[in-house]
């Protein structure tokens, strides 16, 4: 297998193309937008967060979703309108609750292993992406949340991640700009942050230098395989153009489910909308008042990252509302209010809102490996950890295609870090 098509030009597709090109494959990347990283990889929370590896398949998630269903500004919002896709997804989500501990440990292992790949690639290719290695501080306002975090820390430790409990005084020493009253926190010194869009665009330039053919501005209509040749058809209602390859990799985010169905596979990705705001720090006072250490507020499900001197990103929430990309004011308002509450000296006059659709599998684990056809592969379904896991899953799928490992999409991911 020499020629490979990669479907999707977000963080997962670009890292996959890079890993394949470094192994000597002739790679063609297809992206419907004119540029890489224009959808879910555009303005996420910025965290490279092994400490956020806890999967959501827990009964508390179900209870919160029911409690918040009619609250428009809730951290977790489920549109009660039924659909077969949504019902099947939640049915599988509940069925995977017994794997909560196993999948949390496994995700932590992958997240820890991903760091080395991502940092090495950025250094080798000269990619500047506002990397900040200041750690991530999880903040808790009550004992219940803090105690749960203690149990999660045991699972993270089993996955190879160290983080430590900190007192309110220690929290303020770690991040002096944080206002408010807190019960305690957990600090992961080894975590970091960076701009996913800048990284993906930089690596997209690198893959072109490595000989990857990037076909931008062309919508992939369909994909097919006869087990020997993979065909990618691009175009619109007026014209179509087929391309043929030895194999293909689906890295298409929330569109992966549709492409998988065309290839005879079932990849039950659901689009879970997340929101972010980028606060432009236009004056020195705001720049000094904004945090440099990344935060994760478990109560509100919000994360932060400092992107360079003059940008502050806040992101989070989860909205189950189908393939809806609308940016709702009632969902953005809590993010702005949170900044005003926790960092009152930051000027929020100029805030840029954004929404993206996270590709989530019901077991919260990415699908990495072979499909039904021997020349079809998947690297998709990373959910809220696409940025964190992208480099390691790209390396994994490249090894599968190279023939040095074998992972099928229907088998639980088994990855052991070195």
C-alpha positions as CSV (number, residue, x, y, z in Angstrom):
1,X,0.0,0.0,0.0
2,X,1.7,3.2,-1.2
3,X,-0.9,5.9,-1.9
4,X,-3.2,7.0,0.9
5,X,-6.1,9.4,0.9
6,X,-6.8,11.3,4.2
7,X,-10.4,12.6,4.5
8,X,-10.4,15.8,6.6
9,X,-8.1,18.7,7.2
10,X,-8.6,19.3,10.9
11,X,-6.1,18.4,13.6
12,X,-6.6,14.7,13.2
13,X,-6.4,14.6,9.5
14,X,-3.3,16.8,9.3
15,X,-1.4,14.9,12.0
16,X,-2.4,11.6,10.3
17,X,-1.1,12.9,7.0
18,X,2.2,14.0,8.7
19,X,2.7,10.6,10.3
20,X,2.1,8.8,7.1
21,X,4.3,11.1,5.0
22,X,7.1,10.6,7.5
23,X,6.8,6.8,6.9
24,X,7.2,7.3,3.1
25,X,3.6,7.1,1.9
26,X,2.3,9.2,-1.0
27,X,-0.5,11.1,0.8
28,X,-3.4,13.2,-0.5
29,X,-5.4,15.2,2.0
30,X,-8.9,16.3,1.2
31,X,-10.5,19.3,3.0
32,X,-13.7,21.0,2.0
33,X,-12.6,24.4,3.2
34,X,-10.0,26.6,1.5
35,X,-7.7,26.1,4.5
36,X,-6.9,23.6,7.2
37,X,-8.4,23.7,10.6
38,X,-11.5,25.8,9.8
39,X,-14.1,23.9,11.9
40,X,-13.7,22.0,15.2
41,X,-9.9,22.7,15.1
42,X,-10.4,26.5,14.8
43,X,-11.0,27.8,18.3
44,X,-11.2,25.1,21.0
45,X,-10.2,25.5,24.6
46,X,-6.5,25.1,23.9
47,X,-5.7,22.6,26.6
48,X,-3.3,19.7,26.0
49,X,-4.8,18.1,29.1
50,X,-4.1,14.6,30.2
51,X,-5.7,15.7,33.4
52,X,-9.0,16.0,31.6
53,X,-8.9,12.3,30.5
54,X,-11.9,11.3,32.7
55,X,-14.6,9.9,30.3
56,X,-18.2,11.1,30.6
57,X,-19.7,7.6,30.8
58,X,-20.9,8.0,34.4
59,X,-24.4,8.0,35.9
60,X,-23.8,11.5,37.2
61,X,-23.6,12.7,33.6
62,X,-27.1,11.3,32.9
63,X,-28.5,12.8,36.0
64,X,-27.1,16.2,35.2
65,X,-28.4,16.1,31.7
66,X,-31.9,15.3,32.9
67,X,-31.7,18.1,35.6
68,X,-30.5,20.7,33.1
69,X,-32.6,19.7,30.1
70,X,-34.8,22.8,30.2
71,X,-32.1,25.3,31.4
72,X,-30.8,27.1,28.3
73,X,-27.5,28.1,29.9
74,X,-26.7,24.8,31.5
75,X,-23.2,23.4,31.1
76,X,-24.7,20.2,29.6
77,X,-27.8,20.7,27.4
78,X,-29.7,18.0,25.6
79,X,-32.4,18.9,23.1
80,X,-35.3,16.7,24.1
81,X,-36.4,16.3,20.5
82,X,-35.8,12.6,19.7
83,X,-33.9,11.2,16.8
84,X,-32.8,7.6,16.1
85,X,-29.1,8.8,16.0
86,X,-29.4,10.4,19.4
87,X,-31.3,7.6,21.0
88,X,-28.9,5.0,19.7
89,X,-25.9,7.0,20.9
90,X,-27.3,7.5,24.4
91,X,-28.2,3.8,24.5
92,X,-24.6,2.9,23.8
93,X,-23.4,5.6,26.2
94,X,-25.3,4.0,29.1
95,X,-24.1,0.5,28.0
96,X,-20.5,1.8,28.4
97,X,-20.9,3.1,31.9
98,X,-19.3,-0.1,33.3
99,X,-16.1,0.7,31.3
100,X,-15.8,4.2,32.9
101,X,-12.7,3.3,34.9
102,X,-11.0,1.3,32.2
103,X,-11.6,3.9,29.5
104,X,-10.5,6.8,31.8
105,X,-7.2,5.0,32.5
106,X,-6.7,4.2,28.8
107,X,-7.4,7.8,27.8
108,X,-4.8,9.1,30.3
109,X,-2.2,6.7,28.9
110,X,-2.8,8.0,25.4
111,X,-2.8,11.6,26.5
112,X,0.6,11.3,28.3
113,X,2.1,9.5,25.3
114,X,0.8,12.1,22.9
115,X,2.8,14.9,24.3
116,X,6.2,13.6,23.2
117,X,5.0,13.2,19.6
118,X,3.3,16.6,19.4
119,X,6.2,18.6,20.9
120,X,8.8,16.8,18.8
121,X,6.8,17.4,15.6
122,X,6.4,21.1,16.4
123,X,10.1,21.5,17.1
124,X,11.2,19.5,14.0
125,X,9.0,21.6,11.7
126,X,9.4,25.0,13.4
127,X,5.7,25.3,14.3
128,X,4.9,28.2,16.7
129,X,1.5,27.7,18.3
130,X,1.7,29.8,21.5
131,X,2.7,26.7,23.6
132,X,2.7,27.4,27.3
133,X,4.0,24.8,29.7
134,X,2.5,26.2,32.9
135,X,0.4,23.2,33.9
136,X,-3.4,23.0,34.4
137,X,-5.2,23.8,37.6
138,X,-8.6,22.2,38.3
139,X,-10.7,24.3,40.7
140,X,-13.5,23.2,43.0
141,X,-15.9,25.3,45.1
142,X,-17.2,22.5,47.3
143,X,-16.1,19.3,49.0
144,X,-18.2,17.0,46.8
145,X,-16.4,18.1,43.6
146,X,-13.0,18.0,45.3
147,X,-13.6,14.5,46.7
148,X,-14.7,13.2,43.3
149,X,-11.5,14.7,41.8
150,X,-9.5,12.7,44.3
151,X,-11.0,9.5,43.0
152,X,-10.3,10.6,39.4
153,X,-6.7,11.3,40.3
154,X,-6.3,7.6,41.2
155,X,-7.4,6.6,37.7
156,X,-5.1,9.2,36.1
157,X,-2.2,7.9,38.2
158,X,-3.0,4.4,36.9
159,X,-2.6,5.8,33.4
160,X,0.8,7.3,34.2
161,X,-0.2,10.9,35.1
162,X,0.8,12.7,38.3
163,X,-1.3,15.5,39.7
164,X,-1.5,16.9,43.2
165,X,-4.1,18.3,45.5
166,X,-3.6,22.0,46.4
167,X,-5.2,24.2,49.1
168,X,-6.9,27.5,48.3
169,X,-3.7,29.4,49.3
170,X,-1.6,27.2,47.0
171,X,-4.1,27.8,44.2
172,X,-3.6,31.5,44.5
173,X,0.2,31.1,44.6
174,X,-0.1,29.1,41.3
175,X,-2.5,31.6,39.7
176,X,-2.6,34.9,41.6
177,X,-5.1,36.5,39.3
178,X,-7.9,34.0,40.1
179,X,-10.7,35.6,42.2
180,X,-13.4,33.9,44.2
181,X,-13.7,31.4,47.1
182,X,-12.7,27.7,46.6
183,X,-12.6,24.6,48.6
184,X,-9.4,23.3,46.9
185,X,-7.9,22.2,43.6
186,X,-5.8,19.8,41.7
187,X,-2.7,20.9,39.8
188,X,-1.1,19.0,36.9
189,X,2.3,20.5,36.3
190,X,3.0,18.4,33.2
191,X,0.0,19.6,31.2
192,X,0.1,22.6,28.8
193,X,-1.8,24.7,26.4
194,X,-1.5,26.0,22.8
195,X,-3.4,27.3,19.9
196,X,-4.8,24.3,17.9
197,X,-5.5,26.4,14.8
198,X,-1.9,27.8,14.7
199,X,-0.5,24.3,15.2
200,X,-2.6,22.7,12.6
201,X,-2.0,25.4,10.0
202,X,1.7,25.2,10.7
203,X,1.8,21.4,10.4
204,X,-0.3,21.7,7.2
205,X,2.5,23.7,5.7
206,X,5.0,21.1,6.9
207,X,3.1,18.2,5.2
208,X,3.1,20.1,1.9
209,X,6.9,20.5,2.2
210,X,7.0,16.7,2.8
211,X,5.2,16.1,-0.5
212,X,1.6,15.7,0.7
213,X,-0.9,16.8,-1.9
214,X,-3.5,19.0,-0.2
215,X,-6.8,19.3,-2.1
216,X,-8.5,22.2,-0.5
217,X,-11.9,23.7,-1.3
218,X,-13.3,20.4,-2.6
219,X,-16.2,18.7,-0.9
220,X,-15.9,14.9,-0.7
221,X,-19.2,13.5,-1.9
222,X,-18.6,9.8,-1.4
223,X,-15.9,7.2,-0.7
224,X,-15.8,3.6,-1.8
225,X,-13.5,0.6,-1.6
226,X,-13.4,-2.7,-3.6
227,X,-10.8,-3.9,-1.0
228,X,-8.0,-3.3,-3.5
229,X,-8.6,0.3,-4.6
230,X,-10.1,3.1,-2.6
231,X,-12.0,5.8,-4.5
232,X,-12.7,9.3,-3.3
233,X,-15.2,11.4,-5.3
234,X,-15.2,15.1,-4.9
235,X,-17.3,17.8,-6.5
236,X,-20.8,19.4,-6.3
237,X,-24.2,19.0,-7.9
238,X,-22.8,20.0,-11.4
239,X,-19.6,17.9,-11.6
240,X,-17.8,15.1,-9.9
241,X,-14.1,14.0,-10.0
242,X,-12.9,10.6,-8.8
243,X,-9.5,10.0,-7.3
244,X,-8.1,6.5,-6.7
245,X,-5.7,5.3,-4.0
246,X,-4.4,2.1,-2.5
247,X,-6.1,3.0,0.8
248,X,-7.9,5.8,2.7
249,X,-8.2,7.1,6.2
250,X,-11.4,8.7,7.5
251,X,-10.5,11.7,9.8
252,X,-13.6,13.6,9.0
253,X,-14.8,14.5,12.5
254,X,-18.6,14.6,12.8
255,X,-18.9,13.6,9.1
256,X,-17.1,10.3,9.8
257,X,-20.4,8.5,10.5
258,X,-21.6,9.2,7.0
259,X,-18.4,8.1,5.3
260,X,-18.2,5.0,7.4
261,X,-21.7,4.0,6.3
262,X,-20.7,4.3,2.7
263,X,-17.8,2.0,3.4
264,X,-19.9,-0.6,5.2
265,X,-18.8,0.3,8.7
266,X,-20.6,1.7,11.7
267,X,-18.8,4.6,13.5
268,X,-21.5,6.1,15.7
269,X,-20.1,9.6,16.1
270,X,-22.4,12.2,17.5
271,X,-21.9,16.0,17.1
272,X,-21.6,17.5,20.5
273,X,-21.5,21.3,20.3
274,X,-19.0,23.3,22.3
275,X,-18.6,27.0,22.6
276,X,-15.7,29.3,23.2
277,X,-14.9,32.9,23.5
278,X,-11.6,34.6,22.7
279,X,-11.1,37.7,24.9
280,X,-8.8,40.2,23.2
281,X,-6.6,41.7,25.9
282,X,-6.3,45.1,24.4
283,X,-4.7,47.0,27.4
284,X,-1.9,46.3,29.8
285,X,-4.2,46.0,32.8
286,X,-6.2,43.2,31.1
287,X,-3.0,41.4,30.1
288,X,-1.8,41.5,33.7
289,X,-5.1,40.5,35.1
290,X,-5.7,37.4,32.8
291,X,-4.3,34.1,34.0
292,X,-1.2,32.5,32.6
293,X,-1.9,29.1,34.1
294,X,-4.6,27.1,32.4
295,X,-7.8,26.4,34.5
296,X,-10.5,23.8,34.4
297,X,-13.7,24.6,36.4
298,X,-15.4,21.3,37.0
299,X,-18.6,22.9,38.2
300,X,-19.2,25.0,35.1
301,X,-17.3,22.7,32.8
302,X,-15.2,25.6,31.5
303,X,-11.5,25.5,30.5
304,X,-9.1,28.4,29.8
305,X,-5.9,29.0,28.0
306,X,-3.7,32.0,27.6
307,X,-2.7,32.3,23.9
308,X,0.3,34.7,23.7
309,X,0.3,38.1,25.3
310,X,-3.0,39.5,24.1
311,X,-5.5,36.6,23.9
312,X,-7.4,34.7,26.5
313,X,-9.6,31.7,25.5
314,X,-12.5,30.3,27.6
315,X,-14.3,27.3,26.3
316,X,-16.7,24.5,27.3
317,X,-20.3,23.4,27.6
318,X,-21.8,20.4,25.8
319,X,-24.9,20.7,23.6
320,X,-26.6,17.6,22.1
321,X,-28.5,19.3,19.3
322,X,-27.6,17.5,16.1
323,X,-25.6,19.1,13.4
324,X,-26.4,22.6,14.5
325,X,-23.6,25.1,14.4
326,X,-25.6,28.2,15.5
327,X,-23.8,30.4,18.0
328,X,-26.4,31.1,20.7
329,X,-26.2,34.2,22.8
330,X,-27.7,32.4,25.8
331,X,-24.8,29.8,25.6
332,X,-22.1,32.5,25.2
333,X,-23.3,34.7,28.0
334,X,-22.2,32.3,30.8
335,X,-18.7,32.2,29.4
336,X,-18.4,36.0,29.5
337,X,-20.0,36.1,33.0
338,X,-17.5,33.5,34.2
339,X,-14.6,35.7,33.1
340,X,-16.2,38.7,34.8
341,X,-16.6,36.8,38.0
342,X,-13.2,35.0,38.1
343,X,-11.1,37.7,36.5
344,X,-12.9,41.0,37.2
345,X,-10.0,43.2,36.1
346,X,-10.1,41.7,32.5
347,X,-11.9,43.9,30.0
348,X,-14.4,41.9,28.2
349,X,-15.5,44.6,25.8
350,X,-14.0,42.8,22.8
351,X,-15.0,39.1,22.8
352,X,-15.0,36.8,19.8
353,X,-17.6,33.9,20.1
354,X,-17.3,30.6,18.4
355,X,-19.0,27.2,18.3
356,X,-17.7,23.8,17.0
357,X,-19.0,20.2,16.8
358,X,-17.0,17.7,18.8
359,X,-17.0,14.2,17.2
360,X,-17.9,11.9,20.1
361,X,-18.3,8.2,20.3
362,X,-20.7,6.8,22.9
363,X,-17.8,5.1,24.8
364,X,-15.8,8.3,24.7
365,X,-12.9,6.5,23.0
366,X,-11.5,7.4,19.6
367,X,-11.9,4.9,16.8
368,X,-8.4,4.1,15.5
369,X,-7.8,1.2,13.2
370,X,-9.0,-0.8,10.3
371,X,-12.5,-0.9,8.9
372,X,-14.3,-3.9,7.2
373,X,-12.3,-3.4,4.0
374,X,-8.5,-4.1,4.4
375,X,-7.6,-0.8,2.8
376,X,-9.9,1.4,4.9
377,X,-8.9,3.0,8.1
378,X,-10.3,5.3,10.8
379,X,-8.8,7.9,13.1
380,X,-11.8,9.8,14.4
381,X,-14.2,10.3,17.3
382,X,-11.9,12.0,19.7
383,X,-14.6,14.1,21.3
384,X,-13.4,16.9,23.6
385,X,-9.8,15.5,23.5
386,X,-9.0,15.8,19.8
387,X,-6.2,18.3,20.4
388,X,-4.8,16.3,23.4
389,X,-4.8,12.9,21.7
390,X,-4.2,13.8,18.0
391,X,-0.5,13.2,17.8
392,X,-0.6,9.7,19.4
393,X,-3.6,8.4,17.5
394,X,-2.0,9.7,14.2
395,X,1.2,7.7,15.1
396,X,-1.0,4.7,16.0
397,X,-2.9,4.6,12.7
398,X,0.2,5.2,10.7
399,X,1.7,2.1,12.4
400,X,-1.4,0.1,11.6
401,X,-1.2,1.1,7.9
402,X,2.5,0.5,7.8
403,X,1.8,-3.0,9.1
404,X,3.6,-2.7,12.4
405,X,0.4,-3.0,14.5
406,X,-3.2,-4.0,14.1
407,X,-6.2,-2.3,15.6
408,X,-9.7,-2.8,14.4
409,X,-12.4,-0.3,15.0
410,X,-14.7,-2.8,16.6
411,X,-12.2,-3.8,19.3
412,X,-11.7,-1.6,22.4
413,X,-8.6,0.4,21.9
414,X,-5.7,-1.2,23.7
415,X,-2.7,1.1,23.8
416,X,0.2,0.9,26.2
417,X,2.6,3.8,26.5
418,X,6.3,3.1,26.6
